[in-house]
Amino acid sequence: MGDVDTGKGVTVFAICTNILAEGGFVIDTFGSDTDSETLSWFKSPYKDRTAAIVSDEWKGVIPFNCLKVSDFSVARAKEFDVVVTDKVFFRDEVDHYASLGRIFKVCSARRGYKQEPGKPIMALAVREARKVIRSQITANMSKDEQAAQWAFVDLNAQRAHSGITPVVDSQRWMDVHVTYRDLASYKVLKGFGPQVSPDELDWVWHPRFKSKWMRSPYRTRQFWESFLRSMPVDMFVSLDRANGVCFGAIGDISWVKFKGYDLARMLGIEPDFEAAKPKTLPAKDQPGGKKFQTIALHRRVRELAGQGMTDIQIIAQIEKETGIKRTKGFPAYHRIGGGCNCEEYSGNSA
């Protein structure tokens, strides 16, 4: 957790590379909407073992391994060291978020993982916690934000049984459900900035940490409280489940993308998609279908009424033209001021 521009993204990369070093694999899909930082993996030492998840409609150019969304599974992801995706691989936001929702659902539904010493685990990197929430709602996998939050909590609570460890960054402490925060193995703070410190972290501001900070080799002229607010981007404070506190520095990761670069263009990625398929109307909505026949009948009734015919005469004429028996209230239903909405269906209101 940390304010903007505090180095959260680099911290996620650092954690994921540690997991890779232990023989695990990484799914890094929930990147920023406006920044292609997840594509930095294609500049890393793992680039030959990295695959991109692309839209099912993708037909662009990508000089790396790729995997269609419909083909994605945990088993397929394990064939690579890293699996990533980015907004550039999808036609629009709806396609992007629906795909993210499916990826999250596949990961959260994983079963049958048996914990064994040395068995590789999977890191699911979520660079913006809200992306999981929004993607589930867009994909119609959760009805509202609360349901989506609980799906996220369940994924974290079952990590020991699924072999999936979520690595999440969020600007605000409260953006992630309290149960998730309580059950997380580690909490990494990257600088609160001007945010109000949550009551849950009051103990971190305890004076005893100030004395330890002033004796550390990383100390500056800042006091502990000031350090927590505005620590250097390469530093962090970590809290564990036993209320332990440590602080340290993250080494430079030279291949991580810096802001201001169009990484997709630098990597030679050229987006292109298959032509959108025209939506097929149901049979009743097609020309000649039931709805169109009803609209034509509606207009014929009003035409006959405009000629001065009575309801009985209109019924007789319509039955003669269509060969179908009509009820006594049929003409009144379709006349001006009647109860039908046929013209609304046609898009040409009277």
C-alpha positions, 0 to 999 in steps of 0.5 A, a space after each residue: 500500500 502507498 501513495 502514487 509514485 512511491 514505487 509499488 509497481 517495482 515492489 511487485 516485480 521484486 516479490 514476483 522475481 523472488 517467487 520465480 527464483 524459488 521455482 514458482 510462476 507468475 500471472 501478471 494481468 491486472 495492470 494499469 489502464 493507461 500504463 503498460 508496466 506488465 509488458 516490462 516482463 518482455 524486457 526481463 531475463 524471463 522474456 523467452 519464458 513469458 507469454 501474453 494473454 490476448 483477446 480471442 479476436 486478436 490478429 495483430 503482431 506480437 514478437 513473443 509467445 501468446 495465448 488466447 483468453 479462451 485457451 487460458 487455464 492454470 495448466 497452460 500458465 504453468 507452461 511458462 514462467 510468466 503470463 501477462 496481459 495488457 489493455 493493448 491486447 483487447 479491442 475495448 474496455 468491455 473486452 478487456 475487463 470481461 477477460 480479466 474477470 474470466 482469468 480471475 475466475 479460473 484462478 480462484 476456482 483452482 482445486 486439488 493443489 497439494 502442499 508439499 515442500 518445494 512445490 512451486 506456487 503461483 503468484 497472481 499479481 494485482 497491480 490495482 485492487 479495484 481492477 479485480 472488483 471492476 472486472 468481475 462486475 463487468 464480466 457479470 461474475 459478481 452482482 455488486 462490489 461487495 460480492 466481488 470483494 468477497 471473491 477476492 477475500 476467498 482467493 486469499 483465504 484459500 491460498 494454502 489450498 490452491 497454491 496461489 498467492 495474491 500480490 496486490 497493490 493499492 493506493 489506499 489501505 481501505 480499498 481492500 476488504 478488512 478480512 483480506 487485510 487481516 489475513 494477508 501474510 505480509 503488508 508492505 507500506 510504501 509511503 502514506 503521503 497525505 493519507 489519514 493513517 488508519 486506526 489499524 496501523 496506529 501501533 506502527 507509529 509507536 515511539 519504540 520504532 523511532 529509536 530503532 529507525 535512528 540506529 539503522 544504517 538507512 536512517 536519514 534526517 527524517 523522523 520515523 513518522 516523517 519517513 512513513 509518510 514520505 520514504 524514498 521510492 526504493 525503501 519499504 516497511 513490511 509488517 507480518 502476521 505476528 506484528 513484526 516490523 522491518 524496513 529495508 531497500 529494494 535493489 534497482 531492477 534495470 529492466 522495469 519500464 520507466 514512465 513516459 515510454 510507449 512500451 508496446 511500440 518499443 517491443 514491436 507490438 502492433 494491435 489489430 483485431 478481427 472485424 466485429 461480427 454483426 449482431 444477429 437479431 432474434 427471428 421475431 425482430 427480423 424483417 417479416 418476423 412477428 414484431 414487424 408483422 405486429 407493427 404492419 397490422 398496427 398501422 393498417 388498423 390506424 389507416 382504416 380508422 382514419 378512413 372513418 371505419 367503425 370497429 366492427 368494419 375494421 375487424 371485418 376488413 382485417 379478418 378478410 386480409 389476414 384470415 385470422 379471427 380478431 377480438 372485439 377490443 382489437 381495433 381500440 388497442 391499436 388506435 391513437 390513444 390505445 394501449 399498444 407500443 408497436 411504434 416504439 418497437 419500430 423506432 418511428 413514434 406517431 
